Amino acid sequence: MIDDRLKSGDFTERDEPYRLFAEWLEDAGQSEPNDPNAVALATVDADGMPNVRMVLLKGFDERGFVFYTNFESAKGREILGARKAAMCFHWKSLRRQVRVRGPVEQVSDEEADAYYASRPRGSRIGAWASKQSRPLESRFALEKAVAEYTARYAIGAIPRPDHWSGFRILPQTIEFWHDRPFRLHDRVVFSRSADGGWQTKRLYP
Ligand SMILES: Cc1cc2nc3c(=O)[nH]c(=O)nc-3n(C[C@H](O)[C@H](O)[C@H](O)COP(=O)(O)O)c2cc1C
């Protein structure tokens, strides 16, 4: 059941959805077998055709939800075109779902550099070697690219590629869903109000 704060209907604090999200993500960290931060990311292409795939949430605060990717990938081009996206977390072990929708901004270079530097060396090389979402003639071609970049950056720091960075979804809505018996689930949606605060309402399941 969604916790008592949600039941009380007292949802006016600006950061309230993020505190609840943090609690749910922490719970997922205890109960999910792996990747509690895995999330389905939905985008739309230039023809209005939807697209969806998993990414890993790498940060969130009162500004929004951050993930990293190749900006020349399908999702990168779709987001740079439409400037909006949606996310859906589903934690099976908790029977909980969180949905996020909103415009998207690019994270700062400093933020992207800091996260890139924290990644394992192999992942930093991979960011150079993978032309994500473009045709790959063979597995060997990818391994060759990895070997070439490994040799190129054998000594010293591996710079972050210009095409690799983070996006932040700036939520207009964040919806919390929790399974209840007989499909009479709890649904509570937080919507950004004009003053930058949050308005909250329940939805029929
Ligand atoms: C659990 C999981 C986590 C993933 N995390 C990321 C991620 O954080 N960033 C990313 O670019 N791709 C990630 N991927 C790969 C994407 O799902 C996708 O295959 C890839 O980004 C290409 O998508 P696109 O062609 O729609 O751009 C992940 C896949 C899985 C299954």
The ligand as a MOL file (V3000), in Angstrom:
LIG
                    3D

  0  0  0     0  0            999 V3000
M  V30 BEGIN CTAB
M  V30 COUNTS 31 33 0 0 0
M  V30 BEGIN ATOM
M  V30 1 C 19.1450 -3.2800 -17.9290 0
M  V30 2 C 19.6570 -2.4810 -19.1010 0
M  V30 3 C 20.2820 -1.2630 -18.8690 0
M  V30 4 C 20.7550 -0.4900 -19.9270 0
M  V30 5 N 21.3190 0.7260 -19.6650 0
M  V30 6 C 21.6860 1.5230 -20.6960 0
M  V30 7 C 22.1420 2.8620 -20.4430 0
M  V30 8 O 22.1950 3.3310 -19.2910 0
M  V30 9 N 22.5070 3.6180 -21.5100 0
M  V30 10 C 22.4360 3.1550 -22.8020 0
M  V30 11 O 22.7910 3.8880 -23.7230 0
M  V30 12 N 21.9820 1.9010 -23.0600 0
M  V30 13 C 21.5960 1.0840 -22.0440 0
M  V30 14 N 21.1160 -0.1770 -22.2970 0
M  V30 15 C 21.0080 -0.6220 -23.7130 0
M  V30 16 C 19.7090 -0.0340 -24.3070 0
M  V30 17 O 18.5750 -0.7490 -23.8340 0
M  V30 18 C 19.7130 -0.0500 -25.8420 0
M  V30 19 O 19.9170 -1.3480 -26.3270 0
M  V30 20 C 20.7920 0.8670 -26.4220 0
M  V30 21 O 20.9770 2.0330 -25.6450 0
M  V30 22 C 20.4290 1.2810 -27.8450 0
M  V30 23 O 19.1470 1.9030 -27.8190 0
M  V30 24 P 18.6540 2.8740 -29.0030 0
M  V30 25 O 19.0650 2.2100 -30.3050 0
M  V30 26 O 17.1670 2.9610 -28.8490 0
M  V30 27 O 19.3370 4.1980 -28.8180 0
M  V30 28 C 20.6300 -0.9720 -21.2640 0
M  V30 29 C 20.0110 -2.2100 -21.4800 0
M  V30 30 C 19.5360 -2.9430 -20.4260 0
M  V30 31 C 18.8260 -4.2710 -20.7000 0
M  V30 END ATOM
M  V30 BEGIN BOND
M  V30 1 1 1 2
M  V30 2 1 2 3
M  V30 3 2 2 30
M  V30 4 2 3 4
M  V30 5 1 4 5
M  V30 6 1 4 28
M  V30 7 2 5 6
M  V30 8 1 6 7
M  V30 9 1 6 13
M  V30 10 2 7 8
M  V30 11 1 7 9
M  V30 12 1 9 10
M  V30 13 2 10 11
M  V30 14 1 10 12
M  V30 15 2 12 13
M  V30 16 1 13 14
M  V30 17 1 14 15
M  V30 18 1 14 28
M  V30 19 1 15 16
M  V30 20 1 16 17
M  V30 21 1 16 18
M  V30 22 1 18 19
M  V30 23 1 18 20
M  V30 24 1 20 21
M  V30 25 1 20 22
M  V30 26 1 22 23
M  V30 27 1 23 24
M  V30 28 2 24 25
M  V30 29 1 24 26
M  V30 30 1 24 27
M  V30 31 2 28 29
M  V30 32 1 29 30
M  V30 33 1 30 31
M  V30 END BOND
M  V30 END CTAB
M  END
